[in-house]
Amino acid sequence: MTLETTLAAIRPADDGAMTAARELQARLTKPAGSLGALEELSVRLAGLAGVCPPPLPEPATVAVFAGDHGVHAQRVTPWPQEVTAQMVANFVAGGAVVNAFARQAGADVMVVDVGVAVPLHGGPNLLDANVRRGTRDMTAGPALTRAEALAAVEVGIQVATTLVDQGARALLTGDMGIANTTPAAALIAVFTGASAEAATGRGTGVDDETYHHKISVVAAALQRHVPDPADPLGVLAAVGGLEHAALTGFILGAAARRVPVIVDGVIAASAAVAAAAFAPDSVAAMVAGHRSAEPGATVALAHLGLEPLLDLGMRLGEGSGAVLALPVVSAAVRVLHEVATFDAAGVSEK
């Protein structure tokens, strides 16, 4: 699917299905509201699916989009760029944290090279969809051309579409890219109106000097390009990364197919605010998996009106927080499928 046809397919949540879900929650054998955020999550997922109860979010796949960044030359991280490709190999081999969590949750892991700087050679769970070998330095010029940004967005759309066609009923965002929290901060600042300082975190745990330098790099890129949030493709081209653009398409693709997409940390959150700029109704498909320790993630989720399911102080990325949240999402839906009503169970109401 193209970006244009994907955007045309995204519709608002179904009010009738949401009303039915709320009414069913009120009849289940538990005090009203006793499941807290899980109740509203089940209502949202019914609205997304257009039916009550909504389908169980199983099977699920986490797609890890990988890319490199020209802004790495600005010394925004102490990690060498070659770690991106090395970690992709680790994902493919099944040795990363997201692999361990996915095995625990029963989710599949797919790795997508959308912008890694060196050619990769992997197994059947590695998709070669490389648009270019890393972005340009966004402080010296646009990170991508509009055509490159569009190509990356459409990689994400195609991955989402293919996974749903193959039977996935929940999609989870994953990412890998040394220095990718710097473009994420820039994207969040543009789409939320936050300052560079509010949107920028320490990423892989940089020291104070590097952190303040990183803020200045984000601010310089924003001052150079003055990106227009009303032109989300232009914003992705100016200050985005290839994995950020692909994740934007991945989220839009999920929304077009009315399948929930569990959003991970700050990279995914930056893609989510970009997706919402393309299609505000796409927020109906988004589930905030966890609250990343990166401050920009909280800024982005507040902008979207999403409350994270978990808050564990994590800042790993990879899709780790999204995968941990998957059983919680499944539980919210399973309540509507399996819990008896007061009438059916013969339980007295108050």
Secondary structure, DSSP 8 states (H G I E B T S, - for coil): --HHHHHHH-----HHHHHHHHHHHHHBSS-TTTTTHHHHHHHHHHHHHTSSS-----SEEEEEEEE--GGGGG---SS-TTHHHHHHHHHHHT-SHHHHHHHHHT-EEEEEEEE-SS-----TTEEE--SSSS---TTTS-SS-HHHHHHHHHHHHHHHHHHHHTT-SEEEEEEE-TTTHHHHHHHHHHHH---HHHH---TTT--HHHHHHHHHHHHHHHHHH---TT-HHHHHHHH--HHHHHHHHHHHHHHHTT--EEE-SHHHHHHHHHHHHH-GGGGGGEEE-B--SSHHHHHHHHHHT---SB-------TTHHHHHHHHHHHHHHHHHHHS-BHHHHT----
